[in-house]
Amino acid sequence: MADEMLPHLGRVIYHRKGNDTTQTDEDARRILASGELWGTRGRYSATPAVRAYRGPLLQASWGIEFTTEVSPDRHGIPNQPTWSGPRPGVVVQGETARIKVTVTRIRFRDGGGYCGGKEDSDE
């Protein structure tokens, strides 16, 4: 569990895996710039929600790591938190839920990434 925390802040690290449809490199850059993570209705849900995984990205994965001050929903799937609302910290507008996040790391599909306030490259 120690690797799932930012020890100096006491905050849990979450991640979203990159994919070619709903979590592209461009989406990661947009999340970094806006400080917001968005989500829509799941396949079997009528409620919009932000979805993620608890803990850091695996070494071979691409996507984003983040922290948030908003607590995940209660009674969710272990290690697969969701944030739905409306409730404090979760804004629901139409078919979209969103929360404020701090991006701590991005691994881009095409190489390179972002960590601790700067972008780097594998080139």
Secondary structure, DSSP 8 states (H G I E B T S, - for coil): -GGGEETTTTEE-EEEE-BTTTB-HHHHHHHHHH-EEEE-B-TT-SSBEEE-EES---TT--EEEEE-SS---TT-BTTB-EEESSBTTBEEETTEEEEE-EEEEEE-TTS-EEETTEEE---
